[in-house]
Amino acid sequence: MSATFVHHRIDAAPRRWQAVADRLAGDGARRVVEAGGQLYGAWRSQIGRPRDEVQAISVWPQGITAAAAERALLANTDDIRAVTSEAMVPTLRPADTVPPTRQGNYAFRWFAVPAPHWPEFLDLCAAAWPGFEGAYDSQVIGLWQATGDRTGNGPDEVTGAGLHAGVRSLLLTRRPDLAMWERSKLPQGEAEAAVREKLSRRYDLCDWTVVSTATLLTAVDRADTARWT
């Protein structure tokens, strides 16, 4: 698949994350469609990021720059303090541009992997994911490689841009809830232990990795009304 995905991190003004999120799902999504793209999803912070941060991903079948995607999504920035956007290309997943729609615990994990280790990293992902998904009622939404096209030139501690060399990537996984997050870290039986061994090896190949969790604002089954961060 040749589509370009753009990850957007939006720092809303205090107590304005919901208003910003509503604009993203409404006028923002409409403008993205008019420009030839699609809003893939929008997420609110759960654990590890500020309360008023919203993350979004837009997808563009014909390709686009991070700056152009950002302009289409965010025409009105009155209650937005900062935005950073970064273009990405899919690797093993996703195989299409169908957005996630089920509510749950979404983990945004960024990696920086030395280039010589990248092929093994991908092989370990491919080998581990079927067992992971089967054991934990979880889904791997996508693993995207950052292209280096981003808005802003400064170092970014959240994505590793400007700080870490090698191949940077974003892994997005969905679990039904935080209880399953914990459960997935504690393998039971030989099959789950084998999955954990592959994932642990992948972890050890990295120069750097960081994770935060979020819930899906654009879910169609149910809204998340909890107070997290």
C-alpha positions as CSV (number, residue, x, y, z in Angstrom):
1,M,0.0,0.0,0.0
2,S,1.4,3.4,-1.0
3,A,-0.7,5.6,1.2
4,T,0.9,8.2,3.5
5,F,-0.3,8.4,7.1
6,V,0.3,11.5,9.1
7,H,0.4,11.5,12.9
8,H,-0.7,14.7,14.5
9,R,-0.2,15.6,18.2
10,I,-2.3,18.5,19.3
11,D,-1.8,20.4,22.6
12,A,-5.1,22.0,23.4
13,A,-5.6,24.9,25.7
14,P,-6.6,24.0,29.3
15,R,-9.9,22.2,29.4
16,R,-10.4,22.6,25.6
17,W,-9.4,19.1,24.5
18,Q,-13.1,18.1,23.9
19,A,-13.8,21.2,21.8
20,V,-10.7,20.6,19.8
21,A,-11.6,16.9,19.3
22,D,-15.1,17.8,18.2
23,R,-13.7,20.1,15.5
24,L,-11.3,17.4,14.3
25,A,-14.1,14.9,13.9
26,G,-16.4,17.5,12.3
27,D,-14.9,20.3,10.2
28,G,-11.4,18.9,10.3
29,A,-12.5,15.5,8.9
30,R,-14.5,17.3,6.2
31,R,-11.6,19.4,5.1
32,V,-9.3,16.4,5.0
33,V,-11.8,14.6,2.7
34,E,-12.1,17.6,0.5
35,A,-8.3,17.6,0.2
36,G,-8.3,14.0,-0.9
37,G,-7.6,12.3,2.5
38,Q,-9.4,10.7,5.4
39,L,-9.4,11.1,9.2
40,Y,-8.1,7.7,10.3
41,G,-8.8,8.3,13.9
42,A,-8.6,10.7,16.9
43,W,-7.6,9.7,20.5
44,R,-7.7,11.4,23.9
45,S,-5.0,10.9,26.5
46,Q,-5.4,8.0,29.0
47,I,-2.0,7.4,30.6
48,G,1.4,8.9,30.0
49,R,0.4,12.2,28.2
50,P,-1.2,15.4,29.3
51,R,-4.9,15.6,29.8
52,D,-5.4,18.2,27.1
53,E,-3.4,16.5,24.4
54,V,-5.3,14.9,21.4
55,Q,-3.7,12.6,18.9
56,A,-5.0,12.1,15.4
57,I,-3.9,10.2,12.3
58,S,-4.9,11.2,8.8
59,V,-4.4,9.1,5.7
60,W,-3.7,10.2,2.2
61,P,-3.9,7.7,-0.7
62,Q,-2.0,10.0,-3.0
63,G,0.6,11.1,-0.6
64,I,1.0,14.5,1.1
65,T,3.5,16.5,3.2
66,A,3.1,16.6,7.0
67,A,2.6,20.4,6.8
68,A,-0.2,20.2,4.2
69,A,-2.0,17.5,6.1
70,E,-1.8,19.6,9.3
71,R,-3.2,22.6,7.5
72,A,-6.2,20.6,6.2
73,L,-7.0,19.1,9.6
74,L,-6.5,22.2,11.7
75,A,-7.8,25.4,10.1
76,N,-8.9,27.0,13.4
77,T,-6.1,27.0,16.0
78,D,-7.6,29.6,18.5
79,D,-7.6,27.1,21.4
80,I,-4.6,25.1,20.3
81,R,-1.2,25.9,21.9
82,A,1.0,23.7,19.7
83,V,0.8,21.0,17.0
84,T,3.4,18.6,15.6
85,S,2.7,16.4,12.6
86,E,4.9,13.6,11.1
87,A,4.4,11.6,7.9
88,M,4.6,7.8,8.1
89,V,4.4,4.9,5.7
90,P,2.9,1.5,6.7
91,T,5.1,-1.5,7.0
92,L,3.5,-4.9,7.9
93,R,0.2,-3.2,8.8
94,P,-2.2,-1.7,8.1
95,A,-2.9,-3.3,4.7
96,D,-5.7,-0.8,3.9
97,T,-7.0,2.5,5.0
98,V,-10.1,1.3,7.0
99,P,-10.0,3.1,10.3
100,P,-10.3,1.5,13.7
101,T,-13.8,1.9,15.2
102,R,-13.9,-0.1,18.5
103,Q,-13.3,1.6,21.8
104,G,-10.5,0.3,24.0
105,N,-7.0,0.9,25.4
106,Y,-4.8,2.1,22.5
107,A,-1.1,2.0,23.0
108,F,1.0,4.4,21.0
109,R,4.6,3.1,21.2
110,W,7.4,4.8,19.4
111,F,10.6,2.9,18.6
112,A,14.1,3.9,17.4
113,V,15.8,0.8,16.0
114,P,19.4,0.7,14.5
115,A,19.0,0.1,10.8
116,P,20.9,-3.2,10.8
117,H,18.4,-4.6,13.3
118,W,15.3,-3.4,11.5
119,P,14.7,-6.5,9.3
120,E,14.9,-8.7,12.4
121,F,12.6,-6.3,14.3
122,L,9.9,-6.7,11.5
123,D,10.4,-10.5,11.5
124,L,9.7,-10.7,15.2
125,C,6.6,-8.5,14.9
126,A,5.2,-10.8,12.1
127,A,6.0,-13.9,14.2
128,A,4.5,-12.6,17.5
129,W,1.4,-10.8,16.4
130,P,-0.9,-13.7,15.6
131,G,-0.3,-15.3,19.1
132,F,-0.6,-11.9,20.8
133,E,-3.9,-11.2,19.2
134,G,-5.3,-14.6,19.8
135,A,-4.3,-14.8,23.5
136,Y,-5.3,-11.3,24.6
137,D,-8.4,-10.3,22.5
138,S,-6.1,-7.5,21.1
139,Q,-5.4,-6.1,17.7
140,V,-2.3,-4.6,16.1
141,I,-3.7,-1.6,14.2
142,G,-0.5,-0.7,12.5
143,L,3.3,-0.3,12.5
144,W,4.4,2.7,10.5
145,Q,7.9,3.9,9.7
146,A,8.5,7.6,10.0
147,T,9.7,9.2,6.8
148,G,11.5,12.2,8.4
149,D,9.0,14.7,6.9
150,R,7.6,16.6,9.9
151,T,6.5,20.0,11.1
152,G,9.0,21.7,13.4
153,N,12.7,21.1,13.4
154,G,13.4,20.8,17.1
155,P,14.0,17.6,18.9
156,D,10.8,15.8,20.0
157,E,11.0,13.7,23.2
158,V,7.6,12.1,22.4
159,T,8.5,10.6,19.0
160,G,12.2,10.6,19.3
161,A,12.6,12.8,16.2
162,G,15.8,14.8,16.2
163,L,17.1,12.8,19.2
164,H,17.5,9.2,18.1
165,A,19.1,7.8,14.9
166,G,18.1,4.6,13.1
167,V,14.6,3.7,12.0
168,R,11.9,5.4,13.9
169,S,8.5,3.8,13.9
170,L,5.1,4.0,15.6
171,L,3.3,0.8,16.7
172,L,-0.5,1.2,17.5
173,T,-2.2,-1.6,19.3
174,R,-5.6,-2.0,20.8
175,R,-6.6,-3.9,23.9
176,P,-10.1,-4.0,25.3
177,D,-9.0,-2.3,28.6
178,L,-6.1,-1.7,30.9
179,A,-6.7,-5.0,32.7
180,M,-5.7,-6.7,29.4
181,W,-2.7,-4.5,29.1
182,E,-1.4,-5.9,32.4
183,R,-2.5,-9.4,31.5
184,S,-0.6,-9.3,28.3
185,K,2.7,-8.7,30.2
186,L,2.2,-11.8,32.3
187,P,2.3,-14.9,30.0
188,Q,0.5,-18.0,31.0
189,G,1.5,-21.3,29.4
190,E,4.1,-22.1,26.8
191,A,2.3,-20.5,23.9
192,E,2.0,-17.1,25.6
193,A,5.6,-17.4,26.9
194,A,6.8,-17.9,23.3
195,V,5.0,-14.7,22.2
196,R,6.5,-12.8,25.1
197,E,9.9,-14.0,24.2
198,K,9.6,-12.6,20.7
199,L,8.3,-9.3,21.9
200,S,11.1,-9.1,24.5
201,R,13.7,-9.7,21.9
202,R,12.1,-7.0,19.8
203,Y,12.3,-4.7,22.8
204,D,16.0,-5.4,23.3
205,L,16.8,-4.6,19.7
206,C,15.8,-0.9,20.2
207,D,18.0,2.0,21.0
208,W,15.0,3.7,22.5
209,T,11.2,3.2,23.0
210,V,8.4,4.9,24.8
211,V,4.7,4.2,25.2
212,S,1.5,6.1,26.2
213,T,-2.1,5.0,26.1
214,A,-5.2,6.7,24.8
215,T,-8.9,6.0,24.1
216,L,-10.6,6.4,20.7
217,L,-12.6,9.5,20.3
218,T,-13.9,8.4,16.9
219,A,-15.2,5.0,18.2
220,V,-18.6,4.0,17.0
221,D,-19.5,1.5,19.7
222,R,-19.2,3.6,22.9
223,A,-17.6,6.8,24.2
224,D,-15.0,6.9,26.9
225,T,-16.2,9.2,29.7
226,A,-13.6,8.3,32.4
227,R,-11.2,10.9,33.9
228,W,-7.7,9.5,33.3
229,T,-4.8,12.0,33.3
